[in-house]
Each structure stands twice: as structure tokens, then as C-alpha cells.
Amino acid sequence: MGLLTGPSTGLRDITATNVSAGNQTNIILSGATVNPSLQKLVAACLDEIDQGETLDTFIEQLAHYGRVPTERNLESKLTEAGCNSKYYDFAIEAKESFAKFYEVMGRHRSGQAILVTAFKHAYSVFREQIYPRIDEITFDVQASLFDDKVINFLSDNLIGLPNFDGRMEALGLLFFLADNCFIEYAKCST
């Protein structure tokens, strides 16, 4: 299954192992596309969580991605794309799963930087690879591109963070961006 129908069995297997060395937790990923800069942020965030370091405000870049939707929210975009109400229910479930991750990450400086990096990555994939062809591709092709370029990237790099189990939170991030006016959808084929 893909983005259209929910959790995928086609997602690469990722083995995450926690290796404790004093106060630091290292995540060892097998078969992953690891981004070294993002991994440094993950390590810093885990350290901030362990040390109890929190923030009370959002950095400006993160606030940009949390803007309030206008007249075209997630439901209207999915409806316009021809998706059924069952898919919308799945989207809300994924978005709620992401919201739990967002809440934890939003309390930490490195966590906010992780969220900004994830949002920028997802939005740039949409803006550069999907949006220019949105009238020519199907929803399934768009889902495949998101799976390959966004879902796998986020799953590979963020696994091991609190409230991030992988696919569902990564999908939720996409639905969050769609609800907040950053992502559009191609027409559903079903």
C-alpha cells in the first residue's frame, strides 16, 4: 500500500538500535539514507531532552509553517482531489500522530530545528518535483514521489526521537503542510 491507502509494506526496512554510552543515545540505522546534519540535530535534541532543556517560544522559521489555513484546508484539498471520506479520516489520524511528535519537538531548540528541516525538505520536494507536474500526474504518482523523497527520508533520519515511530508521523507532516497551505494534491485515481 502507499500514501493513498495507509501504512506501506514497501517501505525499506530500517533497523534502529539504541546504544547507550553514558548520557548519550546513538541511533544506528541499517539500510537508511542518513543525513549527517540532521543526525547531529537528532543527537543534540536527545541530549536536550535528557538534560530537561526546554523553550517557551517558537523560532520564527517554525512559526512560518504553522500558519492558520485559509478557505482551502486539508479536507477541501482532499475532496477536490477526489479522495473519499475514509482517506480523509486516515489523514486526520496521521496528522494527529504527527501533532504528538510536533508537541515534543517544539519544546526543544534542536527539536524545532528538526521540524523546520523536515518541513523545508517536504515542501521543497513538493515545490520542485511535484507542483510543476501536478496537472499531469496522478495521486498515486504523487504518493510514490512523497514515499520515495519524503517519507523514507524522514523515517530514516528521525527514527528514535520521542513520539516518532516512522511512517505515520511522516505522513502526518505532509497532511499538516497541506492543511496549512503548503501542499496541493493531484487527482485521486480511486
C-alpha positions in Angstrom: 0.0 0.0 0.0 1.1 3.6 -0.4 0.2 7.1 0.7 -3.2 6.6 -0.7 -4.2 3.7 1.5 -2.1 4.0 4.5 0.9 2.1 6.0 3.2 0.6 3.4 4.9 -2.8 3.4 7.1 -1.4 0.6 9.0 1.0 2.9 12.6 0.0 3.3 13.3 -2.0 6.5 15.1 0.2 9.0 16.8 -1.2 12.0 17.1 1.2 14.8 19.2 0.2 17.8 19.7 2.3 20.9 23.3 2.1 22.1 23.8 3.9 25.4 27.1 5.5 26.1 26.8 7.4 29.4 24.1 10.1 28.9 24.2 10.0 25.1 22.0 7.8 23.0 23.2 6.9 19.5 20.8 5.6 16.8 22.4 3.2 14.4 20.4 2.9 11.2 20.8 0.0 8.8 19.9 0.5 5.2 19.0 4.1 5.7 19.6 7.3 3.8 21.2 9.2 6.7 21.6 13.0 6.6 24.7 13.8 8.8 23.4 17.3 9.6 20.0 16.1 10.6 21.6 13.3 12.7 23.6 15.9 14.6 20.3 17.7 15.4 18.7 14.5 16.5 21.6 13.8 18.8 21.5 17.3 20.2 17.7 17.1 20.7 18.0 13.8 22.6 20.7 15.4 24.8 18.4 18.4 25.4 15.5 16.1 26.3 17.8 14.1 28.7 19.0 17.4 30.3 15.5 18.8 30.6 16.3 21.8 28.5 13.0 23.4 27.1 11.9 26.5 25.3 8.7 28.5 25.7 8.7 30.1 22.3 8.8 29.0 18.6 11.6 30.1 16.4 10.4 32.3 13.5 11.0 29.7 10.8 8.9 27.1 12.6 6.1 29.7 13.1 6.0 30.2 9.4 5.0 26.6 8.8 2.3 26.7 11.4 0.2 29.5 9.9 -3.5 29.2 10.0 -5.2 27.7 7.0 -7.4 29.8 4.8 -10.5 28.7 3.0 -8.8 25.7 1.4 -8.0 23.3 4.3 -6.9 19.7 4.2 -10.5 18.4 3.8 -11.3 20.7 0.9 -8.0 19.8 -0.8 -8.5 16.1 -0.5 -12.2 16.4 -1.6 -11.1 18.4 -4.6 -8.5 15.7 -5.4 -11.4 13.2 -5.4 -10.3 11.3 -2.2 -13.1 9.7 -0.2 -14.0 10.4 3.4 -12.2 7.2 4.6 -8.9 8.6 3.3 -9.7 12.0 5.0 -10.2 10.1 8.3 -6.8 8.4 7.7 -5.2 11.8 7.0 -6.6 13.2 10.3 -5.3 10.2 12.2 -1.8 10.6 10.7 -1.9 14.4 11.3 -2.8 13.7 15.0 0.1 11.3 15.3 2.4 14.0 13.9 0.9 16.5 16.3 2.2 14.5 19.3 5.7 14.4 17.8 5.4 18.2 17.0 4.4 18.9 20.6 7.5 17.2 22.0 9.9 18.6 19.4 8.5 22.1 19.7 9.8 22.2 23.4 13.4 21.9 22.4 15.8 24.2 20.4 17.2 21.3 18.3 13.7 19.8 18.1 12.4 23.0 16.5 15.4 22.9 14.1 14.5 19.3 13.2 10.9 20.3 12.5 12.0 23.2 10.3 14.4 20.9 8.4 11.7 18.3 7.9 9.1 20.9 6.7 11.7 22.5 4.3 12.6 19.2 2.9 9.0 18.1 2.3 8.0 21.5 0.9 11.0 21.6 -1.5 10.2 18.1 -2.8 6.6 19.3 -3.4 7.6 22.6 -4.9 10.4 21.3 -7.2 9.3 17.8 -8.2 5.5 17.6 -7.8 3.9 21.0 -8.2 5.3 21.7 -11.7 3.7 18.5 -12.9 0.6 18.4 -10.7 -1.8 18.6 -13.6 0.0 15.8 -15.4 0.5 13.2 -12.6 -2.0 11.1 -10.7 -2.4 11.0 -7.0 -0.7 7.6 -6.9 2.4 9.0 -8.7 2.4 11.9 -6.2 2.2 9.4 -3.4 5.0 7.4 -4.8 7.2 10.6 -5.1 6.4 11.5 -1.5 7.1 8.0 -0.3 10.5 7.9 -2.1 11.6 11.5 -1.4 10.0 12.5 1.9 8.6 9.6 3.9 11.7 7.4 3.6 14.0 10.4 4.3 12.1 11.4 7.4 11.8 7.8 8.6 15.5 7.1 8.0 16.6 10.2 9.9 14.1 10.8 12.7 13.6 7.3 14.0 14.5 7.1 17.7 13.1 10.5 18.6 10.2 10.6 21.1 6.8 10.1 19.5 8.3 9.3 16.1 7.7 5.8 15.1 8.2 6.4 11.4 5.7 6.3 8.6 2.6 7.6 10.3 4.2 10.7 11.7 6.0 11.4 8.4 2.6 11.2 6.6 1.1 13.4 9.3 3.7 16.0 8.5 2.6 16.1 4.9 -1.1 16.4 5.9 -0.1 19.2 8.3 1.6 21.1 5.5 -1.4 20.5 3.2 -3.7 21.8 5.9 -1.5 24.9 6.3 -1.5 25.9 2.7 1.9 24.5 1.6 0.9 21.3 -0.4 -1.7 20.6 -3.0 -2.9 17.2 -4.3 -3.1 15.6 -7.7 -6.4 13.9 -8.6 -7.1 10.6 -6.8 -7.4 7.7 -9.2 -9.9 5.9 -6.9 
